[in-house]
Amino acid sequence: MQLATYILKLDEYMLPCFSKKILGVDCPGCGIQRSVALILHGEFGAAFKMYPAIYTLLLLFGFLIVNNFFTIKGSNKIIISLTSITVLLILINYILKFL
């Protein structure tokens, strides 16, 4: 019961973006915390709109955790592919914020 309470109040504990606060410009990571909060609330489409790279990022982290415990054939190629896709999505999203 307590975990659910913390998840619902996650919005109150988000860290501010210092780049946005000081320079007035979003950083490439702006939106990750809010996107995770939206996923935990079950709003998957809104999470994607907030930060499009969230699902590939979660998939990459999940794969890295599983890869530490099990031997997966071709894991290096999978990690490189997921990392490349994630970085590409982050850059595209960052560029589109300025247009």
Biopython code that builds the backbone (N, CA, C, O; Angstrom):
import numpy as np
from Bio.PDB.StructureBuilder import StructureBuilder

atoms = [
    (1, "MET", "N", (0.824, -1.186, 0.000)),
    (1, "MET", "CA", (0.000, 0.000, 0.000)),
    (1, "MET", "C", (0.871, 1.255, 0.000)),
    (1, "MET", "O", (0.525, 2.240, -0.652)),
    (2, "GLN", "N", (1.977, 1.239, 0.707)),
    (2, "GLN", "CA", (2.828, 2.416, 0.790)),
    (2, "GLN", "C", (3.505, 2.716, -0.543)),
    (2, "GLN", "O", (3.667, 3.884, -0.896)),
    (3, "LEU", "N", (3.904, 1.688, -1.289)),
    (3, "LEU", "CA", (4.544, 1.893, -2.584)),
    (3, "LEU", "C", (3.596, 2.606, -3.532)),
    (3, "LEU", "O", (4.010, 3.519, -4.247)),
    (4, "ALA", "N", (2.339, 2.207, -3.549)),
    (4, "ALA", "CA", (1.353, 2.858, -4.411)),
    (4, "ALA", "C", (1.181, 4.325, -4.033)),
    (4, "ALA", "O", (0.998, 5.174, -4.906)),
    (5, "THR", "N", (1.237, 4.620, -2.772)),
    (5, "THR", "CA", (1.122, 6.004, -2.309)),
    (5, "THR", "C", (2.294, 6.831, -2.809)),
    (5, "THR", "O", (2.104, 7.966, -3.247)),
    (6, "TYR", "N", (3.503, 6.283, -2.753)),
    (6, "TYR", "CA", (4.680, 7.005, -3.230)),
    (6, "TYR", "C", (4.634, 7.206, -4.740)),
    (6, "TYR", "O", (5.021, 8.264, -5.236)),
    (7, "ILE", "N", (4.167, 6.207, -5.471)),
    (7, "ILE", "CA", (4.076, 6.321, -6.927)),
    (7, "ILE", "C", (3.090, 7.414, -7.308)),
    (7, "ILE", "O", (3.346, 8.179, -8.237)),
    (8, "LEU", "N", (1.974, 7.496, -6.607)),
    (8, "LEU", "CA", (0.980, 8.513, -6.920)),
    (8, "LEU", "C", (1.478, 9.917, -6.580)),
    (8, "LEU", "O", (1.043, 10.889, -7.198)),
    (9, "LYS", "N", (2.380, 10.036, -5.610)),
    (9, "LYS", "CA", (2.906, 11.339, -5.211)),
    (9, "LYS", "C", (4.279, 11.610, -5.811)),
    (9, "LYS", "O", (4.984, 12.505, -5.346)),
    (10, "LEU", "N", (4.670, 10.865, -6.823)),
    (10, "LEU", "CA", (5.978, 11.010, -7.450)),
    (10, "LEU", "C", (6.174, 12.410, -8.022)),
    (10, "LEU", "O", (7.299, 12.910, -8.045)),
    (11, "ASP", "N", (5.116, 13.040, -8.477)),
    (11, "ASP", "CA", (5.207, 14.375, -9.069)),
    (11, "ASP", "C", (5.750, 15.406, -8.086)),
    (11, "ASP", "O", (6.352, 16.396, -8.500)),
    (12, "GLU", "N", (5.548, 15.187, -6.803)),
    (12, "GLU", "CA", (6.000, 16.139, -5.794)),
    (12, "GLU", "C", (7.509, 16.077, -5.550)),
    (12, "GLU", "O", (8.065, 16.987, -4.936)),
    (13, "TYR", "N", (8.181, 15.023, -6.019)),
    (13, "TYR", "CA", (9.595, 14.822, -5.718)),
    (13, "TYR", "C", (10.497, 14.936, -6.945)),
    (13, "TYR", "O", (11.640, 14.481, -6.908)),
    (14, "MET", "N", (10.011, 15.528, -8.021)),
    (14, "MET", "CA", (10.811, 15.623, -9.240)),
    (14, "MET", "C", (11.885, 16.694, -9.110)),
    (14, "MET", "O", (11.666, 17.752, -8.520)),
    (15, "LEU", "N", (13.046, 16.394, -9.672)),
    (15, "LEU", "CA", (14.156, 17.337, -9.653)),
    (15, "LEU", "C", (13.957, 18.379, -10.749)),
    (15, "LEU", "O", (13.468, 18.052, -11.830)),
    (16, "PRO", "N", (14.326, 19.613, -10.486)),
    (16, "PRO", "CA", (14.214, 20.639, -11.530)),
    (16, "PRO", "C", (15.356, 20.519, -12.540)),
    (16, "PRO", "O", (16.423, 19.992, -12.228)),
    (17, "CYS", "N", (15.121, 21.002, -13.719)),
    (17, "CYS", "CA", (16.165, 21.028, -14.756)),
    (17, "CYS", "C", (16.947, 22.325, -14.583)),
    (17, "CYS", "O", (16.415, 23.413, -14.808)),
    (18, "PHE", "N", (18.203, 22.206, -14.184)),
    (18, "PHE", "CA", (19.014, 23.401, -13.951)),
    (18, "PHE", "C", (19.338, 24.125, -15.250)),
    (18, "PHE", "O", (19.465, 25.350, -15.261)),
    (19, "SER", "N", (19.474, 23.388, -16.336)),
    (19, "SER", "CA", (19.723, 24.011, -17.632)),
    (19, "SER", "C", (18.560, 24.919, -18.011)),
    (19, "SER", "O", (18.759, 26.039, -18.482)),
    (20, "LYS", "N", (17.353, 24.427, -17.801)),
    (20, "LYS", "CA", (16.165, 25.217, -18.132)),
    (20, "LYS", "C", (16.004, 26.388, -17.161)),
    (20, "LYS", "O", (15.607, 27.482, -17.561)),
    (21, "LYS", "N", (16.313, 26.151, -15.886)),
    (21, "LYS", "CA", (16.179, 27.197, -14.878)),
    (21, "LYS", "C", (17.194, 28.321, -15.079)),
    (21, "LYS", "O", (16.842, 29.498, -15.000)),
    (22, "ILE", "N", (18.444, 27.962, -15.336)),
    (22, "ILE", "CA", (19.513, 28.951, -15.434)),
    (22, "ILE", "C", (19.599, 29.574, -16.830)),
    (22, "ILE", "O", (19.669, 30.795, -16.970)),
    (23, "LEU", "N", (19.591, 28.715, -17.866)),
    (23, "LEU", "CA", (19.764, 29.202, -19.228)),
    (23, "LEU", "C", (18.446, 29.458, -19.958)),
    (23, "LEU", "O", (18.413, 30.162, -20.967)),
    (24, "GLY", "N", (17.363, 28.882, -19.438)),
    (24, "GLY", "CA", (16.074, 29.046, -20.099)),
    (24, "GLY", "C", (15.890, 28.142, -21.304)),
    (24, "GLY", "O", (14.988, 28.361, -22.112)),
    (25, "VAL", "N", (16.735, 27.129, -21.433)),
    (25, "VAL", "CA", (16.694, 26.217, -22.576)),
    (25, "VAL", "C", (16.560, 24.785, -22.066)),
    (25, "VAL", "O", (17.234, 24.391, -21.115)),
    (26, "ASP", "N", (15.686, 24.015, -22.705)),
    (26, "ASP", "CA", (15.546, 22.603, -22.335)),
    (26, "ASP", "C", (16.846, 21.851, -22.614)),
    (26, "ASP", "O", (17.564, 22.160, -23.565)),
    (27, "CYS", "N", (17.137, 20.865, -21.774)),
    (27, "CYS", "CA", (18.268, 19.979, -22.031)),
    (27, "CYS", "C", (17.741, 18.752, -22.778)),
    (27, "CYS", "O", (16.526, 18.562, -22.851)),
    (28, "PRO", "N", (18.622, 17.913, -23.334)),
    (28, "PRO", "CA", (18.147, 16.721, -24.042)),
    (28, "PRO", "C", (17.382, 15.741, -23.153)),
    (28, "PRO", "O", (16.641, 14.899, -23.660)),
    (29, "GLY", "N", (17.553, 15.840, -21.842)),
    (29, "GLY", "CA", (16.872, 14.925, -20.930)),
    (29, "GLY", "C", (15.576, 15.464, -20.351)),
    (29, "GLY", "O", (14.894, 14.767, -19.600)),
    (30, "CYS", "N", (15.230, 16.705, -20.695)),
    (30, "CYS", "CA", (14.000, 17.296, -20.152)),
    (30, "CYS", "C", (12.788, 16.463, -20.555)),
    (30, "CYS", "O", (12.546, 16.223, -21.738)),
    (31, "GLY", "N", (12.041, 16.033, -19.563)),
    (31, "GLY", "CA", (10.839, 15.251, -19.804)),
    (31, "GLY", "C", (10.932, 13.806, -19.360)),
    (31, "GLY", "O", (9.914, 13.118, -19.299)),
    (32, "ILE", "N", (12.144, 13.321, -19.042)),
    (32, "ILE", "CA", (12.291, 11.915, -18.658)),
    (32, "ILE", "C", (11.528, 11.615, -17.367)),
    (32, "ILE", "O", (10.788, 10.633, -17.305)),
    (33, "GLN", "N", (11.698, 12.438, -16.350)),
    (33, "GLN", "CA", (11.029, 12.184, -15.071)),
    (33, "GLN", "C", (9.512, 12.209, -15.225)),
    (33, "GLN", "O", (8.813, 11.338, -14.706)),
    (34, "ARG", "N", (9.015, 13.202, -15.934)),
    (34, "ARG", "CA", (7.561, 13.300, -16.125)),
    (34, "ARG", "C", (7.048, 12.137, -16.953)),
    (34, "ARG", "O", (5.940, 11.650, -16.729)),
    (35, "SER", "N", (7.855, 11.689, -17.915)),
    (35, "SER", "CA", (7.463, 10.559, -18.749)),
    (35, "SER", "C", (7.378, 9.270, -17.925)),
    (35, "SER", "O", (6.445, 8.486, -18.096)),
    (36, "VAL", "N", (8.341, 9.051, -17.038)),
    (36, "VAL", "CA", (8.300, 7.870, -16.158)),
    (36, "VAL", "C", (7.086, 7.946, -15.246)),
    (36, "VAL", "O", (6.420, 6.937, -15.015)),
    (37, "ALA", "N", (6.792, 9.137, -14.723)),
    (37, "ALA", "CA", (5.618, 9.305, -13.863)),
    (37, "ALA", "C", (4.343, 8.988, -14.638)),
    (37, "ALA", "O", (3.428, 8.366, -14.098)),
    (38, "LEU", "N", (4.277, 9.408, -15.893)),
    (38, "LEU", "CA", (3.097, 9.112, -16.713)),
    (38, "LEU", "C", (2.955, 7.608, -16.958)),
    (38, "LEU", "O", (1.845, 7.076, -16.946)),
    (39, "ILE", "N", (4.076, 6.927, -17.179)),
    (39, "ILE", "CA", (4.025, 5.471, -17.366)),
    (39, "ILE", "C", (3.521, 4.796, -16.097)),
    (39, "ILE", "O", (2.701, 3.880, -16.164)),
    (40, "LEU", "N", (4.001, 5.240, -14.949)),
    (40, "LEU", "CA", (3.565, 4.642, -13.678)),
    (40, "LEU", "C", (2.084, 4.905, -13.412)),
    (40, "LEU", "O", (1.437, 4.140, -12.696)),
    (41, "HIS", "N", (1.550, 5.972, -13.978)),
    (41, "HIS", "CA", (0.118, 6.272, -13.851)),
    (41, "HIS", "C", (-0.700, 5.601, -14.957)),
    (41, "HIS", "O", (-1.924, 5.725, -14.982)),
    (42, "GLY", "N", (-0.021, 4.882, -15.885)),
    (42, "GLY", "CA", (-0.720, 4.155, -16.939)),
    (42, "GLY", "C", (-1.040, 4.984, -18.166)),
    (42, "GLY", "O", (-1.818, 4.547, -19.014)),
    (43, "GLU", "N", (-0.470, 6.150, -18.281)),
    (43, "GLU", "CA", (-0.713, 7.024, -19.433)),
    (43, "GLU", "C", (0.433, 6.861, -20.436)),
    (43, "GLU", "O", (1.330, 7.702, -20.510)),
    (44, "PHE", "N", (0.390, 5.766, -21.206)),
    (44, "PHE", "CA", (1.494, 5.384, -22.078)),
    (44, "PHE", "C", (1.646, 6.301, -23.288)),
    (44, "PHE", "O", (2.769, 6.619, -23.678)),
    (45, "GLY", "N", (0.554, 6.723, -23.877)),
    (45, "GLY", "CA", (0.618, 7.638, -25.018)),
    (45, "GLY", "C", (1.149, 8.998, -24.614)),
    (45, "GLY", "O", (1.961, 9.590, -25.326)),
    (46, "ALA", "N", (0.694, 9.494, -23.474)),
    (46, "ALA", "CA", (1.167, 10.788, -22.980)),
    (46, "ALA", "C", (2.654, 10.719, -22.634)),
    (46, "ALA", "O", (3.378, 11.699, -22.809)),
    (47, "ALA", "N", (3.112, 9.562, -22.145)),
    (47, "ALA", "CA", (4.532, 9.391, -21.825)),
    (47, "ALA", "C", (5.375, 9.476, -23.094)),
    (47, "ALA", "O", (6.454, 10.069, -23.091)),
    (48, "PHE", "N", (4.881, 8.885, -24.173)),
    (48, "PHE", "CA", (5.601, 8.941, -25.447)),
    (48, "PHE", "C", (5.628, 10.367, -25.989)),
    (48, "PHE", "O", (6.652, 10.813, -26.507)),
    (49, "LYS", "N", (4.526, 11.076, -25.876)),
    (49, "LYS", "CA", (4.491, 12.465, -26.336)),
    (49, "LYS", "C", (5.432, 13.340, -25.516)),
    (49, "LYS", "O", (6.056, 14.255, -26.053)),
    (50, "MET", "N", (5.534, 13.068, -24.240)),
    (50, "MET", "CA", (6.401, 13.846, -23.354)),
    (50, "MET", "C", (7.871, 13.620, -23.691)),
    (50, "MET", "O", (8.649, 14.572, -23.752)),
    (51, "TYR", "N", (8.253, 12.357, -23.909)),
    (51, "TYR", "CA", (9.643, 12.018, -24.172)),
    (51, "TYR", "C", (9.677, 10.763, -25.050)),
    (51, "TYR", "O", (9.629, 9.648, -24.531)),
    (52, "PRO", "N", (9.758, 10.934, -26.375)),
    (52, "PRO", "CA", (9.648, 9.802, -27.303)),
    (52, "PRO", "C", (10.668, 8.670, -27.109)),
    (52, "PRO", "O", (10.400, 7.534, -27.498)),
    (53, "ALA", "N", (11.809, 8.959, -26.526)),
    (53, "ALA", "CA", (12.838, 7.925, -26.353)),
    (53, "ALA", "C", (12.633, 7.089, -25.099)),
    (53, "ALA", "O", (13.459, 6.225, -24.805)),
    (54, "ILE", "N", (11.565, 7.318, -24.356)),
    (54, "ILE", "CA", (11.390, 6.649, -23.066)),
    (54, "ILE", "C", (11.303, 5.122, -23.202)),
    (54, "ILE", "O", (11.861, 4.395, -22.380)),
    (55, "TYR", "N", (10.621, 4.645, -24.216)),
    (55, "TYR", "CA", (10.435, 3.191, -24.332)),
    (55, "TYR", "C", (11.712, 2.488, -24.775)),
    (55, "TYR", "O", (12.015, 1.402, -24.282)),
    (56, "THR", "N", (12.461, 3.083, -25.690)),
    (56, "THR", "CA", (13.729, 2.452, -26.076)),
    (56, "THR", "C", (14.730, 2.549, -24.936)),
    (56, "THR", "O", (15.559, 1.656, -24.758)),
    (57, "LEU", "N", (14.661, 3.621, -24.167)),
    (57, "LEU", "CA", (15.541, 3.781, -23.007)),
    (57, "LEU", "C", (15.236, 2.726, -21.942)),
    (57, "LEU", "O", (16.152, 2.111, -21.395)),
    (58, "LEU", "N", (13.962, 2.520, -21.652)),
    (58, "LEU", "CA", (13.575, 1.488, -20.682)),
    (58, "LEU", "C", (13.933, 0.092, -21.189)),
    (58, "LEU", "O", (14.364, -0.765, -20.418)),
    (59, "LEU", "N", (13.752, -0.126, -22.486)),
    (59, "LEU", "CA", (14.113, -1.415, -23.080)),
    (59, "LEU", "C", (15.619, -1.640, -22.970)),
    (59, "LEU", "O", (16.059, -2.742, -22.642)),
    (60, "LEU", "N", (16.406, -0.606, -23.241)),
    (60, "LEU", "CA", (17.861, -0.706, -23.130)),
    (60, "LEU", "C", (18.280, -1.024, -21.691)),
    (60, "LEU", "O", (19.079, -1.932, -21.465)),
    (61, "PHE", "N", (17.745, -0.281, -20.722)),
    (61, "PHE", "CA", (18.093, -0.545, -19.319)),
    (61, "PHE", "C", (17.651, -1.938, -18.885)),
    (61, "PHE", "O", (18.383, -2.634, -18.181)),
    (62, "GLY", "N", (16.466, -2.343, -19.301)),
    (62, "GLY", "CA", (15.987, -3.687, -18.981)),
    (62, "GLY", "C", (16.893, -4.757, -19.560)),
    (62, "GLY", "O", (17.223, -5.735, -18.889)),
    (63, "PHE", "N", (17.296, -4.567, -20.822)),
    (63, "PHE", "CA", (18.185, -5.537, -21.466)),
    (63, "PHE", "C", (19.538, -5.581, -20.768)),
    (63, "PHE", "O", (20.102, -6.661, -20.589)),
    (64, "LEU", "N", (20.068, -4.426, -20.371)),
    (64, "LEU", "CA", (21.360, -4.398, -19.677)),
    (64, "LEU", "C", (21.293, -5.136, -18.341)),
    (64, "LEU", "O", (22.244, -5.817, -17.958)),
    (65, "ILE", "N", (20.184, -5.002, -17.640)),
    (65, "ILE", "CA", (20.019, -5.711, -16.368)),
    (65, "ILE", "C", (19.943, -7.216, -16.601)),
    (65, "ILE", "O", (20.607, -7.984, -15.905)),
    (66, "VAL", "N", (19.140, -7.641, -17.571)),
    (66, "VAL", "CA", (19.014, -9.070, -17.878)),
    (66, "VAL", "C", (20.355, -9.624, -18.358)),
    (66, "VAL", "O", (20.728, -10.745, -18.012)),
    (67, "ASN", "N", (21.075, -8.837, -19.155)),
    (67, "ASN", "CA", (22.357, -9.274, -19.703)),
    (67, "ASN", "C", (23.397, -9.488, -18.606)),
    (67, "ASN", "O", (24.340, -10.253, -18.808)),
    (68, "ASN", "N", (23.256, -8.845, -17.465)),
    (68, "ASN", "CA", (24.181, -9.071, -16.351)),
    (68, "ASN", "C", (23.986, -10.425, -15.691)),
    (68, "ASN", "O", (24.917, -10.973, -15.101)),
    (69, "PHE", "N", (22.779, -10.966, -15.788)),
    (69, "PHE", "CA", (22.484, -12.232, -15.121)),
    (69, "PHE", "C", (22.488, -13.437, -16.057)),
    (69, "PHE", "O", (22.703, -14.564, -15.609)),
    (70, "PHE", "N", (22.255, -13.218, -17.333)),
    (70, "PHE", "CA", (22.179, -14.315, -18.303)),
    (70, "PHE", "C", (23.088, -14.014, -19.482)),
    (70, "PHE", "O", (23.299, -12.853, -19.833)),
    (71, "THR", "N", (23.624, -15.066, -20.092)),
    (71, "THR", "CA", (24.432, -14.910, -21.290)),
    (71, "THR", "C", (23.504, -14.897, -22.493)),
    (71, "THR", "O", (22.768, -15.853, -22.739)),
    (72, "ILE", "N", (23.548, -13.815, -23.230)),
    (72, "ILE", "CA", (22.682, -13.662, -24.399)),
    (72, "ILE", "C", (23.571, -13.547, -25.627)),
    (72, "ILE", "O", (24.454, -12.693, -25.695)),
    (73, "LYS", "N", (23.322, -14.423, -26.595)),
    (73, "LYS", "CA", (24.114, -14.435, -27.813)),
    (73, "LYS", "C", (23.836, -13.159, -28.606)),
    (73, "LYS", "O", (22.680, -12.793, -28.820)),
    (74, "GLY", "N", (24.886, -12.494, -29.033)),
    (74, "GLY", "CA", (24.753, -11.268, -29.819)),
    (74, "GLY", "C", (24.328, -10.061, -29.007)),
    (74, "GLY", "O", (23.766, -9.107, -29.545)),
    (75, "SER", "N", (24.599, -10.104, -27.712)),
    (75, "SER", "CA", (24.160, -9.011, -26.840)),
    (75, "SER", "C", (24.830, -7.688, -27.195)),
    (75, "SER", "O", (24.219, -6.630, -27.045)),
    (76, "ASN", "N", (26.074, -7.732, -27.662)),
    (76, "ASN", "CA", (26.763, -6.485, -28.017)),
    (76, "ASN", "C", (26.045, -5.762, -29.154)),
    (76, "ASN", "O", (25.898, -4.540, -29.119)),
    (77, "LYS", "N", (25.603, -6.505, -30.152)),
    (77, "LYS", "CA", (24.888, -5.889, -31.278)),
    (77, "LYS", "C", (23.551, -5.322, -30.829)),
    (77, "LYS", "O", (23.135, -4.262, -31.296)),
    (78, "ILE", "N", (22.883, -6.018, -29.930)),
    (78, "ILE", "CA", (21.595, -5.542, -29.420)),
    (78, "ILE", "C", (21.797, -4.263, -28.616)),
    (78, "ILE", "O", (21.035, -3.307, -28.760)),
    (79, "ILE", "N", (22.811, -4.246, -27.781)),
    (79, "ILE", "CA", (23.087, -3.062, -26.959)),
    (79, "ILE", "C", (23.446, -1.870, -27.843)),
    (79, "ILE", "O", (22.952, -0.764, -27.624)),
    (80, "ILE", "N", (24.298, -2.091, -28.835)),
    (80, "ILE", "CA", (24.679, -1.008, -29.747)),
    (80, "ILE", "C", (23.464, -0.499, -30.521)),
    (80, "ILE", "O", (23.298, 0.708, -30.696)),
    (81, "SER", "N", (22.617, -1.417, -30.983)),
    (81, "SER", "CA", (21.420, -1.014, -31.735)),
    (81, "SER", "C", (20.456, -0.215, -30.862)),
    (81, "SER", "O", (19.984, 0.845, -31.273)),
    (82, "LEU", "N", (20.163, -0.710, -29.671)),
    (82, "LEU", "CA", (19.249, 0.004, -28.774)),
    (82, "LEU", "C", (19.812, 1.365, -28.368)),
    (82, "LEU", "O", (19.072, 2.346, -28.286)),
    (83, "THR", "N", (21.114, 1.424, -28.116)),
    (83, "THR", "CA", (21.749, 2.688, -27.756)),
    (83, "THR", "C", (21.675, 3.676, -28.915)),
    (83, "THR", "O", (21.377, 4.853, -28.711)),
    (84, "SER", "N", (21.943, 3.208, -30.121)),
    (84, "SER", "CA", (21.900, 4.077, -31.303)),
    (84, "SER", "C", (20.498, 4.619, -31.537)),
    (84, "SER", "O", (20.330, 5.808, -31.806)),
    (85, "ILE", "N", (19.503, 3.765, -31.439)),
    (85, "ILE", "CA", (18.112, 4.194, -31.639)),
    (85, "ILE", "C", (17.712, 5.197, -30.567)),
    (85, "ILE", "O", (17.068, 6.204, -30.862)),
    (86, "THR", "N", (18.090, 4.924, -29.327)),
    (86, "THR", "CA", (17.749, 5.826, -28.227)),
    (86, "THR", "C", (18.392, 7.193, -28.415)),
    (86, "THR", "O", (17.724, 8.216, -28.269)),
    (87, "VAL", "N", (19.676, 7.222, -28.736)),
    (87, "VAL", "CA", (20.378, 8.494, -28.940)),
    (87, "VAL", "C", (19.773, 9.244, -30.120)),
    (87, "VAL", "O", (19.609, 10.462, -30.055)),
    (88, "LEU", "N", (19.443, 8.542, -31.187)),
    (88, "LEU", "CA", (18.828, 9.172, -32.352)),
    (88, "LEU", "C", (17.479, 9.794, -31.991)),
    (88, "LEU", "O", (17.193, 10.924, -32.388)),
    (89, "LEU", "N", (16.657, 9.073, -31.248)),
    (89, "LEU", "CA", (15.365, 9.618, -30.819)),
    (89, "LEU", "C", (15.529, 10.828, -29.911)),
    (89, "LEU", "O", (14.779, 11.797, -30.026)),
    (90, "ILE", "N", (16.500, 10.779, -29.012)),
    (90, "ILE", "CA", (16.750, 11.916, -28.122)),
    (90, "ILE", "C", (17.173, 13.141, -28.934)),
    (90, "ILE", "O", (16.686, 14.245, -28.690)),
    (91, "LEU", "N", (18.069, 12.951, -29.890)),
    (91, "LEU", "CA", (18.527, 14.075, -30.711)),
    (91, "LEU", "C", (17.425, 14.640, -31.586)),
    (91, "LEU", "O", (17.295, 15.859, -31.707)),
    (92, "ILE", "N", (16.628, 13.774, -32.198)),
    (92, "ILE", "CA", (15.525, 14.237, -33.036)),
    (92, "ILE", "C", (14.526, 15.030, -32.202)),
    (92, "ILE", "O", (14.072, 16.099, -32.613)),
    (93, "ASN", "N", (14.189, 14.503, -31.034)),
    (93, "ASN", "CA", (13.252, 15.191, -30.134)),
    (93, "ASN", "C", (13.824, 16.550, -29.708)),
    (93, "ASN", "O", (13.097, 17.542, -29.663)),
    (94, "TYR", "N", (15.109, 16.592, -29.401)),
    (94, "TYR", "CA", (15.754, 17.827, -28.957)),
    (94, "TYR", "C", (15.746, 18.878, -30.072)),
    (94, "TYR", "O", (15.482, 20.054, -29.822)),
    (95, "ILE", "N", (16.034, 18.450, -31.287)),
    (95, "ILE", "CA", (16.043, 19.373, -32.429)),
    (95, "ILE", "C", (14.626, 19.880, -32.714)),
    (95, "ILE", "O", (14.434, 21.061, -33.007)),
    (96, "LEU", "N", (13.645, 18.997, -32.629)),
    (96, "LEU", "CA", (12.262, 19.396, -32.905)),
    (96, "LEU", "C", (11.726, 20.382, -31.863)),
    (96, "LEU", "O", (10.818, 21.154, -32.169)),
    (97, "LYS", "N", (12.260, 20.373, -30.653)),
    (97, "LYS", "CA", (11.842, 21.328, -29.627)),
    (97, "LYS", "C", (12.177, 22.763, -30.028)),
    (97, "LYS", "O", (11.484, 23.706, -29.646)),
    (98, "PHE", "N", (13.252, 22.911, -30.802)),
    (98, "PHE", "CA", (13.680, 24.245, -31.197)),
    (98, "PHE", "C", (13.013, 24.759, -32.464)),
    (98, "PHE", "O", (13.095, 25.950, -32.761)),
    (99, "LEU", "N", (12.364, 23.897, -33.203)),
    (99, "LEU", "CA", (11.703, 24.323, -34.445)),
    (99, "LEU", "C", (10.311, 24.831, -34.221)),
    (99, "LEU", "O", (9.636, 25.222, -35.174)),
]
sb = StructureBuilder()
sb.init_structure("model")
sb.init_model(0)
sb.init_chain("A")
sb.init_seg("    ")
for serial, (resi, resn, name, xyz) in enumerate(atoms, 1):
    if name == "N":
        sb.init_residue(resn, " ", resi, " ")
    sb.init_atom(name, np.array(xyz, "f"), 0.0, 1.0, " ", f" {name:<3s}", serial, name[0])
structure = sb.get_structure()
